[in-house]
Amino acid sequence: MVKLSDGTWERLKKLFSAENQNEAATLLIKECGNNLPFLENANEYQLERFRFAALKLSDGDINKLLDAVILAQRDGRDLLMRAGFANSVTAHEKWLTS
């Protein structure tokens, strides 16, 4: 399991209410990390693109986050496409920064 980066925590806290933040974090740590296809050796910063995409699709709803994580587990490329992060490896860095 790979911890969340500071950037992931920052975005998670902006999207989820205080009572849902731990559940969302646990879901990302346990289900949207090194267990994703081709990301077995990724660290918390290399996982940001996928975790940010899941957070973006969640819109702060834990059930939508679960759906996004399931999509990532099937094919991370589909997750990136839906979130609008597929055409640039840095697009996720600009999302929800202000």
Long-range contacts (C-beta under 8 A, 24 or more apart in sequence): 1-29, 1-30, 1-33, 1-34, 2-29, 2-33, 2-34, 2-42, 2-43, 2-44, 2-47, 3-29, 3-44, 4-28, 4-29, 4-44, 4-51, 5-44, 5-45, 5-47, 5-48, 7-48, 7-52, 7-93, 8-44, 8-47, 8-48, 8-51, 8-52, 8-55, 11-52, 11-55, 11-95, 11-96, 12-55, 14-96, 15-55, 15-58, 15-59, 15-60, 15-96, 16-58, 16-60, 16-62, 17-60, 20-60, 20-62, 23-62, 24-55, 24-58, 24-62, 24-65, 27-62, 27-65, 27-66, 27-69, 28-54, 28-55, 28-65, 28-69, 31-69, 31-73, 32-69, 32-72, 32-73, 35-73, 36-72, 36-73, 36-76, 37-73, 37-75, 37-76, 38-76, 39-76, 48-92, 48-93, 49-80, 49-85, 49-89, 49-92, 50-76, 50-79, 50-80, 52-83, 52-85, 52-92, 52-95, 52-96, 53-79, 53-80, 53-82, 53-83, 53-85, 53-92, 54-79, 54-83, 55-96, 56-83, 56-84, 56-85, 56-95, 56-96, 57-82, 57-83
